[in-house]
């Protein structure tokens, strides 16, 4: 039985840049970028972004605002997915975090990833897909 899942993601913007994580789909042999996010059963989306950011990159956030809700139908690692994505924007409480270029994150399953600040020009040069679909219109 297929399931539509909920997800909450958070955009962090600073001086013309946005924070995105790097991912890889082995089935497609595709590198991609996406915001930090997730959600657990019984958790409100706004609580999820606060928890995910703290768990994955050990940062507290403030001024959390909902921007949009997206529907995303996709495939990852050969599996079809369908999700409703709550998109938030927020700020880090620690201003020093904005000056970090390479940020190591850890998913709840122990998988590590790298996140970095990207300008619109850098994203255009990289030509990597940004997921979930349509979130690129909300980045800046």
C-alpha positions as CSV (number, residue, x, y, z in Angstrom):
1,X,0.0,0.0,0.0
2,X,1.3,3.4,-1.0
3,X,1.4,6.2,1.6
4,X,1.4,10.0,1.2
5,X,3.8,11.3,3.9
6,X,4.2,14.7,5.4
7,X,7.5,16.5,5.6
8,X,8.6,19.9,7.0
9,X,11.6,21.8,5.6
10,X,13.3,25.0,6.6
11,X,14.9,27.6,4.5
12,X,17.7,29.7,5.9
13,X,18.7,32.8,4.0
14,X,21.5,35.2,4.7
15,X,23.1,37.9,2.5
16,X,21.9,36.5,-0.8
17,X,22.6,32.9,0.1
18,X,20.6,29.9,1.1
19,X,21.6,26.9,3.2
20,X,21.1,23.5,1.4
21,X,22.2,20.0,2.1
22,X,23.8,17.7,-0.5
23,X,22.4,14.3,-1.3
24,X,22.8,11.5,-3.8
25,X,20.3,9.1,-5.4
26,X,22.3,5.9,-6.3
27,X,19.5,4.6,-8.6
28,X,19.6,7.7,-10.8
29,X,23.3,8.4,-10.2
30,X,22.2,11.9,-9.3
31,X,23.6,14.5,-6.9
32,X,21.0,17.0,-5.7
33,X,20.4,19.7,-3.1
34,X,17.6,20.2,-0.6
35,X,16.8,22.1,2.6
36,X,17.1,20.6,6.1
37,X,13.9,18.9,7.2
38,X,11.8,15.9,8.2
39,X,8.9,15.1,10.5
40,X,7.9,12.4,12.9
41,X,4.5,11.0,13.7
42,X,2.5,13.1,16.1
43,X,4.7,16.1,15.6
44,X,3.5,19.5,14.2
45,X,5.4,20.7,11.2
46,X,6.8,23.8,13.0
47,X,8.0,21.6,15.9
48,X,9.6,19.3,13.3
49,X,11.8,22.0,11.7
50,X,13.0,23.1,15.1
51,X,13.8,19.6,16.2
52,X,15.4,18.5,12.9
53,X,17.7,21.5,12.8
54,X,18.8,20.9,16.4
55,X,19.3,17.2,15.9
56,X,21.0,17.4,12.6
57,X,23.3,20.5,12.9
58,X,23.0,21.3,16.6
59,X,21.6,24.8,16.1
60,X,18.7,26.6,17.7
61,X,16.4,28.6,15.4
62,X,14.0,31.5,15.9
63,X,11.5,33.7,13.9
64,X,10.1,30.5,12.3
65,X,7.5,31.4,9.6
66,X,5.5,29.2,7.3
67,X,6.0,30.1,3.7
68,X,4.2,27.6,1.6
69,X,2.9,24.0,1.2
70,X,4.1,21.9,-1.7
71,X,3.0,18.6,-3.1
72,X,5.9,16.5,-4.3
73,X,5.7,13.3,-6.3
74,X,9.1,11.8,-6.9
75,X,11.3,8.7,-7.1
76,X,14.3,8.1,-4.9
77,X,16.5,5.0,-5.0
78,X,14.1,3.4,-7.4
79,X,11.1,3.8,-5.1
80,X,8.1,6.1,-5.9
81,X,7.3,8.7,-3.2
82,X,4.5,11.2,-2.6
83,X,4.7,13.9,0.1
84,X,3.0,17.1,1.3
85,X,5.8,19.5,2.2
86,X,5.4,22.3,4.7
87,X,8.0,25.0,3.9
88,X,9.3,27.3,6.6
89,X,11.9,30.0,6.8
90,X,13.8,30.7,10.0
91,X,16.9,32.3,11.5
92,X,19.7,30.8,13.5
93,X,20.0,32.2,17.1
94,X,23.8,32.0,16.8
95,X,25.0,34.6,14.3
96,X,28.4,32.9,14.0
97,X,26.7,30.0,12.2
98,X,26.1,32.2,9.1
99,X,29.9,32.5,8.5
100,X,30.4,28.7,8.4
101,X,30.8,27.5,4.8
102,X,30.9,23.7,5.1
103,X,28.5,22.3,7.7
104,X,28.3,18.6,8.6
105,X,24.9,17.3,9.4
106,X,23.7,13.9,10.7
107,X,20.4,12.3,9.9
108,X,18.5,10.4,12.6
109,X,19.7,7.1,11.0
110,X,23.3,8.1,11.4
111,X,23.9,9.0,7.8
112,X,26.1,12.2,7.5
113,X,25.8,14.9,4.9
114,X,27.3,18.2,4.1
115,X,25.4,21.5,3.9
116,X,26.7,24.8,2.6
117,X,25.6,28.3,1.7
118,X,24.8,28.9,-2.0
119,X,24.1,32.0,-3.9
120,X,21.7,32.0,-6.9
121,X,24.7,32.2,-9.2
122,X,26.4,29.2,-7.6
123,X,23.2,27.2,-7.9
124,X,22.9,28.2,-11.6
125,X,26.5,27.1,-12.2
126,X,26.1,23.8,-10.4
127,X,23.0,22.9,-12.4
128,X,22.0,20.4,-9.7
129,X,18.3,19.6,-9.1
130,X,16.9,21.1,-5.9
131,X,14.2,19.0,-4.1
132,X,11.4,19.0,-3.3
133,X,10.3,20.1,-6.7
134,X,9.2,23.8,-7.0
135,X,11.1,24.8,-3.8
136,X,13.6,26.6,-5.9
137,X,11.1,29.4,-6.4
138,X,11.1,30.0,-2.6
139,X,14.8,30.0,-2.0
140,X,15.6,33.7,-2.2
